[in-house]
Amino acid sequence: MKTLLFAIALVAVLGACSERPQALQTSKQDTPAYSGTDKAFASPGWKQGDKASWESQLKARTQQGQNDYARMN
């Protein structure tokens, strides 16, 4: 009886020591970010593939929503 309990405890302890592989499942991205996606939720003022439009959208988003100094005024 003691050996059975010892065996169960040993399996439980050794099972907790193992770790499953945590491979990051991402797709390979060879294209620049401004080239766009096929998603429908893109920003309305942005033109897909236009680098200047992409940069102006990032600048506007930074100034309007992510700049804490601008929000305090």
C-alpha positions, 0 to 999 in steps of 0.5 A: 500500500505504501509503495502504491502511494509513493508511486502515485506521489512520485508520478505527481511530483515528476509530472509537475516538473515537466514543462511543455514547449512554448513555441511562439506561433507567429507568421513570418512577416517579410513586408513592412508594416505600412504595406497593410493587411486584409483586415477591415478595421484599418484606420479611415485616413490611412491608405494601404501601401503609402508610407507617408500616410502610415507615418502621419497616422502614427503621429496623429495617434501618438499626439491625440491618444497616447501623449499624457502631456497633451491630455493634461491641458 
